[in-house]
Amino acid sequence: MAKLVRGAAWLVLLVVLLALPLYLDAAWLKAGQYMMIGGVGAIGLTLVVGQAGQLSLAHAFFLLAGGTAYTVLSGPTGDDRVVGFGLDPGLSLLGAVVVSALLGLAFAPVAGRLRGIYLGVASLALVFLGLYFGQSAEELTGGTSTGRAPAPFSLFGFPFTNDGPQITLLGVPIQQAERTWYLFLLLTVLAFVIARGAVRGRVGRSWRAVRDNEAAAAVMGVSVLRAKAGAFAVSSAYGGLAGAMTVLWFDILKPDESEFGTYGINVSIAYLAMVIIGGLGSVPGALVGALIVNGLPQVLALYSADLGWFSGTGDGALTPILVSSFVYGAAIILVVLFEPGGLAAIGRRITQKRLRRQPGQPAEEP
Amino acid sequence: MKRTHLAVTLAVVLTLAGCSTKAGDSGSSGSDSSGVKTGKGVTATEVTLGVMTDKSGVFKNLGLGVTQGNELWAKDFNAAGGVCGRQVKLEEVDHGYKADTAKTLYPQIEPKVLGFVQLLGSPVVAALKQNLATDKAVAAPASWSSELLDNPYVMIVGTTYDVEMIDGLAYLQEQGQLKDGDTIAHVYIDGEYGKNGLRGSQFYAKKHNLTVKEVKITSTDSDLTNVVTGLKGAGVKLIALTTTPAQTGSAVAANKALGLNVPVLGNNPTFDPALLKSPAAGALDKLTIVASSVPFSADLPKAKDVAAKYKAAYKETPNGGVPYGYAVGEVWGAVLKKACDNKDLTRDGIAAALKQTTSANTDNLVAALDFSKPGTPATRQVYAATPDATAEGGVRYVKPLFEAPEAKEYVAPHQK
């Protein structure tokens, strides 16, 4: 019975998400897509930090790696300024995920030997490596002056731009904003389902065993190094996918000019915030965290423009960006102080209360 | 029990379907009663222009100044009758110098405007470049990189950073502060802004047998003492800057404190009046700024008029963004009038009118502008100016609009 209730809830949510492009303007779809990018990346991070217990501040690096890989693989051959391989965009997206996973595996020797804050500091080095790489490998990244445009996405020849067949649904033209919404939704659902499966399966159990007690895990036959490497690789793959989605969202791959940008420390910290707010190790929680951390600045910016809020100017003016920073900063503090399990724990408690009226149903662990 | 959940699901779906979708939003283009073609951002009584600015990020002072300049222009333009019987209205949003915020705000503001009178910040312009081309919206970036000139919908009002730097170096050499064969340094922010400035100094250096010591920094570096220490060791005779105002302050302070005392040359965004109240205030005498827009305190008739109107309307400390913002408005006004003469106030009409604009006049707020040659800077002239605490806006010009011979010869990256 519990499964039926949950299944129905997810189904309703999916139907709503599928219908939203018929009602929301392009600006809101754009904001929603940005939340989905955060969701995909946060799912990956919550696996490595929450499930496997490995603190990582390198997520921004994998976003840059994934974005660059997609853009290079799908870019046109013959451009005299930048390298491109001319592959199909769908294949390039897959390639970006694989490249990022391999880079995560390359970091495995470090991840396998360090724990906690030491691993956090070591992984932070990757962000600076990414900053340097982004600026200096101009033939791949396009450089910080002008960047480079990613190839428009298409799947089996169907373009996710305003070109191609004109599709209308209930009188609404399905153009770039709507098509990209469905693409990102598909990727988010895939990311969610795969992560959910991993968490509930053998792989997830081995991660949690390593997180909770490495020695006991080893005794039970889990290869600790292999489990850690696997977790980091999977997390990197998710980061790479989020990175490819980022360049598609921006219509440009442009490496950062400083360590605070689209692929900087601030982004790694934002992803960590999503994971903490949503609940460490919780896959649905990661999505909620992304909604708050990535969605709030966008939504406040849109509302402020529509309603004329935050119209003050000059020093001391409250702005959407400032307010949203306070809100999610406060959310992190509240979560850490009062609800270490995050929003996921609250969700679980509510669900269990409702289900307690059904005798004989054991509470389901994440 | 399954039927209950199915019923709930169906009820939700039917409820959603029952609400009206966003269908029927098709464009309202057509012609008005006097035969003028109209499109997005234009009604029978109004022409709306967009302002995407920074009011809360690192360039908020400049963004505020430019926006206020835009607003002063709109008021004057409307008082003089507007265009095609319509008044100009400005739609303003704050992106906080963040590309992702701008990317989300753009589809919200884009359907409401004919074009953009301000698009502030290189990262924002880069992120929206494809959008502008797709939507054919003419935009005036408050960012003067010649790398932007490969987009026909970008209207750079003023001289680009590379040409500013060439003019500036020529001016200082003319003043005897630089000679052929010297070693100079260029401290620049990695990115569109800094690299474009560097391009100019490299060009000038080649012409005059100068050695350029390149120092790349990031926009968040705040202490340049170590950089200047290194330059002192290298024996540089001049420091060129394409940096943020705060970095300019750090560089000139170190220049003096370390006893280097060489001339310092900055592109137009390197200075902000706030520096005159900063610890670097005593070291600004070595700084020369090159910009194609007038200092706020210029004694030119139009500049005085703008300054007076500014003081009557706003309380903030004025900066060079105000006359620049007003000047952009004047250019837009010229383009709008030409489009009206062509009876086409659509975006295509604006783009065509822009290309026909060979001499947009701003009464010397900015150098005379020629937009008819794609990929080419619209002007190569600059004012040379120095910080002056006694002047409103904190700066006064020391040489009126001029163009160096080397600037005339320079070929911009997208020039044909």
Interface residues (C-beta under 8 A of the other chain):
Chain A: M1 L4 V5 A8 L11 V12 V15 V16 A19 L22 Y23 L24 D25 A26 A27 L29 K30 A31 Y34 Q135 T144 S145 T146 G147 A149 N162 L170 G171 V172 A177 W249 F250 D251 I252 K254 E257 S258 E259 F260 G261 T262 P297 Q298 A301 L302 S304 A305 D306 F310 T313 G314 A317 T319 P320 I321 L322
Chain B: M1 K2 H5 V8 T9 V12 V13 L16 A17 C19 T21 K22 A23 G24 K55 S56 G57 K60 L64 T67 V93 D94 H95 G96 K98 A99 D100 T101 K103 T104 L105 Y106 P107 Q108 I109 P123 A126 A127 K129 Q130 N131 T134 S145 E147 I189 D190 G191 E192 G194 K195 N196 T218 S219 T220 D221 E316
